[in-house]
Structures are given as structure tokens and as C-alpha cells.
Amino acid sequence: MPMPRQLNRLEIAGSLGDLGTLLPLAIGMIVINGLNSSGLLLTIGLFYILAGWYYQLPMPVQPMKVIGAYAVATGMSALEIQASGLLMGMFLLIIGLTGMIDRIRKYIPLPVVRGVQLATGALLMAQGVRFIAGASGYQTLQGMAEPFLRAQTLAGMPIGLIIGMAGAMLTLLLIENKRLPAGLMIVGLGLVIGLVVGTHAGFENVSIGLYAPAWFPFGFPAKADFAFVLFALVLPQIPMTLGNAVIANADLAQTYFGANARRVTPRALCLSMGLANVFSCCVGGMPLCHGAGGLAAHYRFGARTAVSNMFIGVVFMALALFFGPHAVAILHLIPLAVLGILLFFAGSQLAMAMADINKRADLFVVLTMLGITLAANLAIAFFIGIGLSYALKWPRLTV
């Protein structure tokens, strides 16, 4: 039975729930890596709208985190990022069109899926705390906890901590409130803070116009670009995308929406992400995915239908088409501590998906994957989790 569609406060609040994941890497890749802001924001908006139209659910749009984090940290060129997006897009299209992803999915045990969800949730929560404490990589590069606020302290305390603690309390008070949705109130509060005490850097250049994205704004990547990013970005990203954005996301959609998530299959997710990444490469955007953390964020803050996708998609497309390169100045109005709050609660929602794990051996797999993710990365944890899950089926091995 299809769910009713209506743009209300909860759908709007839910549509904003994943900004904590999306905006920092998007802005970082525009400012540090020189990606085309019009193409990047247009791709995000278009991807949101088309994903909502096809899946008929609040389907998330997120940056591919391995590629994004490494690219920002090392200052990689826009052409190299484009090459990684094109390779990821082609890989996803191939395994989706051939049905290979369905065969892969059959061999991924449930504890591994839950391990991916728990580990991703923990990473999101940790990143949220870093944003609030002013300790994220982006804030370190800027040299300030809140680089776009004029005040850095209030009554001797870091302003990010004050915003974070107040916002967390407000979220806990309103998280189940349908009249005053937490996500809407938190982002609204952030915008008010940005307007009142923000630096408003770049506002003098903001002008409304019509900014069409260029086709291959940096040219086409060279063979050397493809060869380099294949090993530096794409191979480390593939297991995280398969584990988090395909398998864990399909599982989570079924958990949240049941029969209404019938279109959210691993094959469909591969195809939609593949098409989005090929298009994003062509207009100078960033590699994108349907991360399970994003679905948890949208759901936690109230989104239940595709209407939330349409709303946030139109917002991003309007920023791209009417503000173009000046849209980043508007996005900087939201303090990083506010994005940290959204990240923290989205992560907690995703991590709680492991609540149905009650066998000792399965729980051991999940916790082992969490430990490996925190010590190394999710890609390694994914493969070790699969091997460990099958090994523990052997009667001689016990935990």
C-alpha cells in the first residue's frame, strides 16, 4: 500500500537530517579541490529528485566518503576526482546490469550487514563530536572551530560546544515532536546564529542569476589520472560502497518501510548510483552514493516519503542554478556544530539497527568489525567480517 504524500514539517525536517554528512565534504571539495559548485550542487539536487521519484521513499544522497575524505586531505585535483567518479560509476553500472551484485549479496551474512551499520553509525557519531569540539579535519585546516562565525568563544567557552550542547538538548526534547520537528528547529537555529554572528564571508559577491553548469569544465581526465585514482581512491571505496550504500542500505530500507521498499534492491541501487556518478563526472561534481547513514538520518528526523527528496532536491538545484559559485557563502551560514548534532543523532539511529543481533557468535562478528573500522577502515572490516562469519560456522570454533 503506497504511503500518502504531503509536504509537511516532518518531511522538511527529515530532508535536512543528512546535511551533516553532505555539506562538509561538498564544501571542502569545492574550496580545496576546486570542483565546480554549480555542477556539484545540481547533481546532488537532481539525484535527490530522481531517486525519490523512482524509489518512492526518502532515499539519501551522500558523498563517497573514502574518496571525499582522502581527496580533501591531500588536495587532489578536480580531474583526479572526476576520474574516480567515472570509474566508480562504470563499476556500479556493470555489476548492476549484469546482476553480479545479486550474487554478491547472497554471500554477505546478516552479522556483516549489521557490522557495517554499527561501524558506520559509530563513525558518524564520532565525526559529529569532532564538529562540535572543533576537531574535524576541515576545522583544523581552517584553523578555527567555527571559521564562519565572528565569535569563537562565549563566556570563556568554545562557541561550538555551547551550540552543540544546547542543540543536543533541544534535539532530545523535540525528536518525537511532530509540531516542532527537531531537524527543522536545529537547522533553523543554526541559520539564525549564522545570520546574527556569522562572518558573511563572500556575501558581497552573491548575486542571483542563471548559472548553467559547464560540460566537462576541467576537460577529460587523462590515462594517468585514471591509473592513479584506481589504486588510491576507487579500490578502497568499492567495499565500503557495496557494504554500506548497497547491501546495508537495502536492508535498512526494508527494516524501515517494509513492502513500500520493494524497489530498493541492490541492483537498483547500483544502477542509480552508477548513472549519477557518470553524470556528476561530466559536470564537474563529486562522487555520490546512497549511504545507509543518510537513510537513517532522514528517517530519524521525520522523513517518511519521497516528498522529502523533492523538497531538498529543489533546494540544491535552486542554489546551483540561481547562485552558482556563490552558493557556498549561503551554506556557510549553518555552523559546523549544528551539522555535528545532525551527524551524531543520524549515527545513533543507524547503529541501533544491530538491536536484532542476539547470538553470541554474530555479536562477536559485529563488534570485531566495529573495532577494525575504528583502528583501520570499514573496507578491511567488511572483508574480515565475511571471513569471520563463515569461520564461526565451524563447530570447533566458539566465542
N, C-alpha and C positions, 0 to 999 in steps of 0.2 A: 504493500500500500504506500503510494508516494506521500511524502511529508508535505504539509501546507507551506506555502512560501509567503513570507511577508517581511518587508524591511522594517525591523523594529530595533529598539535599543540593544537587545541582547545580540542580534545578528551583527550590528555595527560594532559592539564591544568585542565580540568574538573575532571579527575580521581584523582587529587591531592586535590580537593576542600574540602574534608571531613577529611583531616588529622588532623585538629584542634580538632575534636571530638574524633577521633580514637586513635591517638598516646599517648596523656597524660594518659588516663586511662589504655591503654595497657602496657605502660612502668611502670606506677605505680603498676599495678598488678603483673608484673614480678619482679620488685625490692622490693616492700613492702610485697606482699603476696606470693612471691616465685613460681608463675606459671611458667610452662615450656615454655621458649621462642620459642623453635623450634615448639612445638605443637601449641602454640598460633598463631604465625605468619603463620604457614602452614594452619591452619584452616581459618584464615582471607583470605589468598590468594586463597585457594580452594573455599571458599564460594563466593568470588567475581567472580571467573571464572564461576562456575556453575550457579550462579544467573544471570549473564549476558547471558550465553548460553540459559537458559530457558526463561527468561523474554524478551530477545532481546532488553533490554533498559539499561541505566546506573543505575542499581539497587544498592543502598547503602548497606554497611556493617558497622554496628556500635556496640559498646559495649552496653549492657543493663545498662542504667545509674544509676538506683536506686541501683542495685546490685553492680556495679563497684564502685560508689562513697562511699557507706557505707562500702564495703569491704576494700577499701584503707584507709578510715578514721579510721577504727577500727582495722586494721591489721589482718583481719580474715585469717584462714588457707587456704591453697590451696585445701584441701579436702572439706572444707565447701563451697568454691566457685564452685568446681566440682559438689557437691550435688545440689546446687541451679540451675546450668545449666541443669543438668539432669531432675530435676523436671519441670523446665520451658519448656524444650524440649518435655517431655511427655505430659504436659498440652496442648501445642500448637498442637501436633500431634492428640490428642484426639478431640479437638474442630474443627480441620481441617478435619479429616477423617469422623467424624460424621455429618459434615455440621452445627454444632451448631453455628459457627461463622457467618454464613449467617443469622440465625435467630436473633443473637445479633445485627448485622449490621442494620437490618430493624428498630430497635427501637432507633437508635442513630440519633437525628435530626442534620441537617446541621449546625446550630449555634454551636453545641457542637464540631463538627469536626473542624470548624473554630477556636473555642476557644482553642482546643488542638494545632492547628498550630500556632496561635498567641502566646500562652503561651510558647510553646517550642522554638519558634523563639526568644522571649524575653530572655529566659534562656540562649540560645546560645550567644546572643549578650552580655549579662551581663558577661558570662564566658569569652568571648573574651576580654572584657575590663579588667577583672581581670588578664588575662595572660599578657596583655600589661603593666598593672600597677604593676605587680609583686605580686598580692594579692590573687592568687588562692591557694587552699589547698595544692597542690603539691609544689608550690614555698615556701609556709610557712613551710612545713615540711623540705624542703632543706635549709631553712634559707637564701636564696638569690633569687632575682628576675630572674636572668638568671644563674642558677647554673652550666651551662656547657660553659659559656663564661669567659675568663680571666678578661675582663674589665666589671665592673658593672656600671660605670658612664663615661660620655663623656662630657667635658666642664661643669662639675658640674651637669649635668642632668642624671637621670637614663637611662641606655642604652636601656632598654626595651621600654621606652616612645619614645625615638628617633627612634628606629626601627619601632615601632608601627605607629607613626605619618607619617613617611616617606613612610612606606608600605601602609598605608591607602590612602595617596595622589596618590601613584603610581597605586593602585587598581582602584581608581576613574577615573584616566586618561586612563587606559587600559581596563576597564571592558567590553567594547564593541569592543575592538581591536582584529581582527582575525589574524593579522600578529604577534602581540606580546601579546599573551593571558595573562591576569592578574595573574591567578593562577600559571602558569608556571614561570612567571617572579618573583613573590613573593617567591615561594619555591626555585627557583634558587638563588635569592638574599640571602635567609636565609642560603643555603648551602655554599655560598661563605663566608658569615660572620662567619659561624661555622668553616670553614677550616682555615680562617685567624686568628681569635681571640678566637677560641674555646679552651677549656682545653684539648680536645682529650683524655679525661679520658677513659681508657680501650682499647685504640688503640694498646697498646703494646701487648695485648693478642689476637688481631684479627688475625685469620688465616683462609684461605679458605680451606674447606674440604667438607665432605659429612656428614651431621648431620641428621640422621633419627630420628623422634620423637618416644619416648617410648610409649608403650600401658599402660595406667593407671600408669603413672610414680610415683604417690604418693599412689598407692593402691586404693581400692574401698571404697567410703565413708561408714561410719558406720550408724546404725539406729539413733544414737544421732545426727549425722551431718544433716541428712535429717529432723529430728524433729525440730532442732534449726533453720535451714535456711528457713523452710516452713513459719514460722511466721516472722522471722527477715528480709528475703530478697524476697522470692517468692510472698507472698500475696501482699506486697506493689508494686512489679514490675508488676504484672498482668494487672491492669487497665492502667498503662502507656504504656505497650506493645500493648494492644488492641486498646487504643485510638490513640497512635502516630505511632507505627510501622505497624499496620494492617489497621485500618479504615482511618486515616488521610493520610497514605502513598498511599493507593489505590486511594483515592480521588485526591491526588496531581498528581499521575501518569496520571490519566485521564485528569486532567487540562492541564498538560504539553504536553502529547503525543497523546491524543485522542484515535482513533481506534488502534493505534500502542501499546496501553497499555492494550489490551484485555486480556492478560494473567495475568495481575496484579490484581488478585481478592483477597478478604480477605482469602478465603480458601487456595489458592496457597501460600500466604504469610505465613500463619500459618504453612503449611507443610514444606516449605523450611527452615523457622527458626527452626522448631522443629527438623528436621534432622540435621541441622548444630549444634545445641546445644547438641544433643546426641553425635555426633562425637567429638565436642570440649571437652566434659567431658572425653571422652575416651583417649584423647592425652594430657590432662593437660592444655587446653586452657581456655578462658573466655567465659561467656555467650554473645551471639551476637544477633543482630536484624537488621531489615530493617527500621531504623528510617526515618521519613519524613524529618527531618532536613538534613540528608545525601543526600536525593534525591534533595532537594533544593540547597545544596552546589554543587553537581555535575553539575546540570543544570545551576546554576548561573555562574559557571566558564567555561562553554563551552561544557560539555559532552552532546551528543545527541543520542549516540548509545551504544550497548554492547561492542564495541571496547575499550571504556574507562575502563570497568570492566576487560577485558582481560589484558590490559596493567598493571593496578595497581595490579591485581591478580598475574601476573607473577613476579612483583617486590617483593611482600611479600613472595611468595613461594621461590624465589631465596635467599632472606635474611634468610629464615628458613632453607633451605636445604644446603646452602653453607657457612653460617656464624653461624648458630645455636645460642648458648648462647652469642656470641659476636656481634650479630646484633644490640643490644640495643645501643652500643657505636656509631654505624653509625647513628642511628636515632637521637641520641643526638646532631648531628651537626645542626639540624634545631632549631633556637632559639624559645623559647616559645612565644615571642611577634609575631613572624611570624604565628604561629598556632592561636594566638589570632585574627589576621587580618582575617584569613580564617573563623574562627568561627563567627566573627561579621557580615561579609557580607553574610554568609550562613544563619544566623539567620534572618537578614533583609529580605532576599528573601522569607523565609518561612512565616514570619509574614505578608508579603504583600498579602498572599493568602486570607486574610479576606476582600479584597477590594470589593468583591461582596455582602457583608452584608450591606443592606441599610434600613431594617426595624428596628424601634426603639427597639422593644422587643428583636429581635435577637441580635442587637448590645449590649444590656444590658447583655444578657447571655454571650456573648464573653468576654466583659470587666470584668464581675464578675469572670469568670474563670481565667482571667489573674491575677486579684487581689488575688484570693485564692491561685493560684500557687505561686505567689511571697511571700505570707505570710505563706503558709503551703507547699503543694506539688501538683503536677499535678494529682495524683491519686484521692485525695479528690475533686479537682476541676472538674474532669471528672464526678464523680457521682452527685455532686451538680448541675453541668451544665445540666445533663439529667433531673433531677427533676425540676429544674427551668424552663427549656424549655417547659416541659409539663404543668407546673403550669400556665405559662403565656398564654396558650391557653384558659384558663378560662376567659370569658368576664369580670368578675368583677375585675380582676387583670390588672392594667395598670402601665406603667412606663413612 
